[in-house]
Amino acid sequence: MSEEIRIKHTIPVRARPDILYRLALEPARRVGWDRNYVSGTYVGSEGRLVNNALVNYRLARNLLGLKFQARYGQLQAPQRGGWESVAPFGPIEKMTQSWNFKAMPGGTEVTFGLNARIRYRWAAKQLERILNNMVVGTLLALQKQVDAQGAQLMEDMGKEMAEKQKAEQKAAKEAAKAAKRRR
């Protein structure tokens, strides 16, 4: 009676695989940039990204605000990682996410896969659309997050360069004035 949904998308991102690995799989970092998640916290005191680590997630209101617990597995930093839900939640019987990061010239090829087993056949089409939008939105948000960091770095470097040029121009003017006075 359950229905399977399999979604997989790939995009290139201008960042190193290790940075993307941490952004995509660390619960606290993921909540910071992915608008599909409201909260993500480790269960227990260890709080590290390791195989079999349990994490409590809460989805955004547009995804029904569902809470669920996930178990991390297949972690192989910085190439791949993922998790699967521990128990059914809402109309979803089981959900798994997988991330693959393949280094390439100029960045990383990121593949995000989501598999879900839906409890009710009548809800499958709507949930497939919602989950597909979630996957695409997550990939675009990841790309935007990385580009925002790079854009901020470029802006800061530009400001530093402008200040350095002003200081050099001022020093050149002072040197020219001093040379005039000596004559």
C-alpha positions in Angstrom: 0.0 0.0 0.0 3.0 2.3 0.4 4.4 4.3 -2.5 8.1 4.9 -3.2 9.5 8.3 -4.2 13.1 8.7 -5.5 14.5 12.1 -6.3 18.1 12.9 -7.3 19.6 16.2 -8.6 23.1 17.2 -9.3 24.6 20.7 -9.5 28.1 22.2 -9.7 29.1 24.4 -6.7 32.2 26.6 -6.5 33.6 25.3 -3.2 35.8 22.5 -1.8 34.1 19.2 -1.0 35.1 19.4 2.7 33.3 22.7 3.2 30.1 21.5 1.4 30.2 18.2 3.4 30.1 20.1 6.7 27.5 22.6 5.5 25.2 19.8 4.2 25.5 17.2 7.0 26.1 19.1 10.2 22.6 19.7 11.7 23.3 23.1 13.2 25.0 24.4 10.0 22.2 23.0 7.9 19.5 24.8 9.8 21.5 28.0 9.4 21.1 28.1 5.6 18.4 25.6 4.6 14.9 27.1 5.0 13.3 23.7 4.9 14.6 22.9 8.5 13.7 24.8 11.6 15.9 22.9 14.0 18.4 20.2 14.1 20.1 18.9 17.3 22.1 15.9 18.2 20.6 13.4 20.6 22.9 12.7 23.5 25.9 14.6 24.8 28.4 13.6 22.2 27.1 15.9 19.4 29.5 14.8 16.6 29.0 13.9 13.0 29.7 10.2 13.1 28.1 7.0 11.8 25.0 6.0 13.8 24.7 9.5 15.4 21.0 10.4 16.1 19.6 13.8 15.3 16.3 15.4 16.0 15.0 17.5 13.0 12.0 19.7 12.7 10.8 20.7 9.2 9.5 24.2 8.3 5.8 25.0 8.5 5.4 24.7 4.7 6.5 21.1 5.1 3.8 20.6 7.8 6.3 21.4 10.7 6.9 17.6 11.2 9.4 16.4 13.8 11.5 13.3 13.2 14.6 11.6 14.3 17.3 10.5 11.9 20.3 8.2 12.1 23.5 9.2 10.2 25.2 6.5 8.1 27.6 5.9 5.2 29.6 8.9 6.3 32.8 9.1 4.3 34.2 12.6 4.7 34.4 14.6 2.4 33.0 12.4 -0.4 29.6 11.3 0.8 27.2 11.0 3.7 23.5 10.7 4.6 20.9 9.8 7.0 17.6 7.9 7.3 14.6 8.5 9.5 14.3 6.2 12.5 10.5 6.0 12.8 7.5 7.0 10.6 6.4 10.6 10.8 3.3 12.2 9.3 2.5 10.6 5.9 6.1 9.4 5.5 7.0 5.9 6.6 10.7 6.2 5.9 12.9 9.0 4.4 16.6 8.9 3.5 18.9 11.6 2.3 22.2 11.0 0.6 24.9 13.5 -0.4 27.8 12.9 -2.8 30.6 15.4 -3.3 32.8 14.9 -6.3 35.8 17.3 -6.7 36.1 18.8 -10.2 38.1 21.7 -11.6 36.7 24.9 -10.3 34.6 23.4 -7.6 32.5 20.3 -6.6 29.8 18.4 -8.3 27.1 17.9 -5.6 24.5 15.2 -5.9 21.6 15.2 -3.5 19.3 12.2 -3.4 16.1 11.8 -1.4 14.1 8.6 -1.1 10.8 8.4 0.7 8.3 5.7 1.3 4.8 7.2 1.6 2.2 5.5 3.8 -0.8 6.6 1.7 -1.1 6.2 -2.0 -3.5 9.2 -2.3 -0.9 11.5 -0.8 2.0 10.4 -3.0 1.7 12.8 -5.9 1.5 15.9 -3.6 4.3 14.7 -1.5 6.5 14.0 -4.5 6.0 17.5 -5.7 6.7 19.0 -2.3 9.8 16.8 -1.8 11.2 17.6 -5.3 10.8 21.3 -4.5 12.6 20.7 -1.2 15.5 19.0 -2.9 15.9 21.7 -5.6 15.5 24.5 -3.0 18.1 22.9 -0.8 20.6 22.6 -3.6 20.0 26.2 -4.7 20.3 27.4 -1.1 23.6 25.6 -0.7 25.0 27.2 -3.8 23.7 30.6 -2.7 25.2 30.1 0.8 28.7 29.2 -0.6 28.5 32.1 -3.2 27.4 34.5 -0.4 30.6 33.6 1.6 32.7 34.1 -1.5 31.0 37.4 -2.4 31.6 38.6 1.2 35.2 37.7 1.0 35.6 39.5 -2.4 33.9 42.5 -0.9 36.2 42.6 2.1 39.3 42.1 -0.1 38.0 45.0 -2.3 37.7 47.3 0.7 41.1 46.4 1.9 42.6 47.1 -1.5 40.9 50.4 -1.7 42.1 51.5 1.7 45.6 50.4 0.8 45.5 52.4 -2.4 44.3 55.5 -0.5 47.1 55.1 2.0 49.6 54.8 -0.8 48.2 57.9 -2.6 48.3 59.9 0.7 51.9 58.8 1.3 52.8 59.8 -2.3 51.2 63.3 -1.8 53.0 63.8 1.5 56.3 62.8 -0.2 55.6 65.2 -3.0 54.9 68.1 -0.6 58.0 67.3 1.4 60.1 67.3 -1.8 58.6 70.7 -2.8 59.5 72.2 0.6 63.1 71.1 0.3 63.5 73.1 -2.9 
